[in-house]
Amino acid sequence: MKSKNDSTGTWRTIKTIQGYEEALKRLSVAETRVLDLVGQGYTNTEIADKLGNSPRAIQTHKQNICRKIGVKGRLGLQKWLWEVRNDEKKR
C-alpha cells in the first residue's frame, strides 16, 4: 500500500478493500486489536486498560501500525479506517 503526501502535509492513503485486507495481514494480533480500538476512538490509556498493557506499549503498537500501513499518527489511522469503512459501505 502506498501513501501520498497532499498539499496540506497530511498523509492520504491509496486505499481499497483489498489494500485494507493486505494491510491487516501485515499486522500482529495485538496490533489489529489496537487498530480496532483506535478506530473506536479510545485513548492510549483506555486501550492499555482494556488490553492489560502499558500506554507506552500501545504507543509502540500504533507506531508499528502506522509504519506498516503507511500513515502518520492517530489521526492518520482514524482517517484511513474511516476511508476504508466508507468504501465498504459503497459496495
Secondary structure, 3 states (H helix, E strand, C coil): CCEEECCCCCEEECCCHHHHHHHHHHCCHHHHHHHHHHHCCCCHHHHHHHHCCCHHHHHHHHHHHHHHHCCCHHHHHHHHHHHHHHHHHHC
